Amino acid sequence: MVTPKQIETNACVSAEEGLTRAFSLLGKRWSGVVLGSFGSGPAGFRELSRAVGGVSDSVLSDRLSELTRAGLIARTVDEGPPVAVSYELTEAGRALLPALHQLSAWAEEHLPPQS
């Protein structure tokens, strides 16, 4: 953990292991945006694709698979007919939302708008 003394002296410190693990998953393009696009309930693939915007189907599929393996999203298959697949945040995924909202607010205040 970074101490106030280290901040005052501009000393570099090693990144915390948890932060490294978090960004190895969330630092992949689209992962945080996918998580942040979930509303209050389950969503289908097309609904998520429209909400995220700009992500290819193959990348969205990869991110959903990775986030599911990480335990942040649950995938449910309704055998139908027709077969329907939906995704929703798990408890761990919902616990991440406040941090994502804070990152978004920080970006609005401190990063220039993208052109």
N, C-alpha and C positions, 0 to 999 in steps of 0.2 A: 504494500500500500504506500502511496506517495504521502510524505509528511509535509506539513507547512514549511518546514525548514528547507526541504528540497525544492519546493516551489519558489521560495524566496531567493535561493541561490542559483536558480535555473539549472540545477543538476539533472542530468539525464538518469533515468531509472529504467530497469527492465519492465516491460509490460507485464501486468498481472496475467497469470495463466488463464483465468476465467475470461478475461477480455480477449486474449488470443484465441481461445476456443469459440467465443461468441462471434468474433469477426471472421473466423475461418468459414463459418456457415453464413452469417448475415452479410458478410462483405462481398459475397457473390452477387453479380448484377441481377437485379430483380427480386432477390429473396426478401428483403425488407419491404419492398413495395407490394409484393404478393401478400405477405402477412398483414400489412396495413390496409389492404383492400377488402378484407373480410368485414362484413357487416355484423349483424347480431345473430346470424344463423347460417345454416349450410348454404353452399353455393355450388353450382355446376361449373364445368370447365369453361363453357362459352361465356357465362356470366363473369367469371374471373378474368377471362381474356379481355372482355370489353372494359371491365373496371380498371385493369392494369394499363391497357393501351400500349401499343408499340412493341410488345413482346411476341416473339414467334411462338407458334404452337409447340414446337419441339423444346424450346427453352422453358416455357411454362410447364410442360409436362415433366421436364427434368427437375425444376425447382420444387414442384409439388411432391415429387417422389422423394427428394432430399429432405424436405421439411417434414414429410410423413415419417421417414426413417428416424429423423431427429426427435420425433414425438411432439412436434408443434402443431401438426395438422392431422386430423383423422380422415380417412377415406372410407366411404360407405358405398357399397354396390347394392342397388335395388334390382333384383333379377327380372323385374317386369313381368310381362312384356310391356313396353320395350325396356331393355336394360338401361339403367340410369346410374351414373356415378356422381356422388356429391362429396364435397370437402367442407370441413369446418375446423375451427381452432379447438385444440385441446385446452385443458386447464393451463398447461405450460405456455401455449401460444397466447392465450388471453392474458397471462401474467406479463407477457412481453409488450403488450399494447401501450401501456403508459410510457415506457421507455421510447418506443417508436414515435409516439405523439410528442414527447419532449425533443427528440432529434429533429422532427419536422418543424417544431416551433423555433428551435435554435437555427436551423437552416434558413427559415424565413427572415430571421433577424440578422444573421451574420454572413450569409452567402449571397453573392450576386445572383439575380435571376438568370436562368439559362435562356439563351436566345433561340 
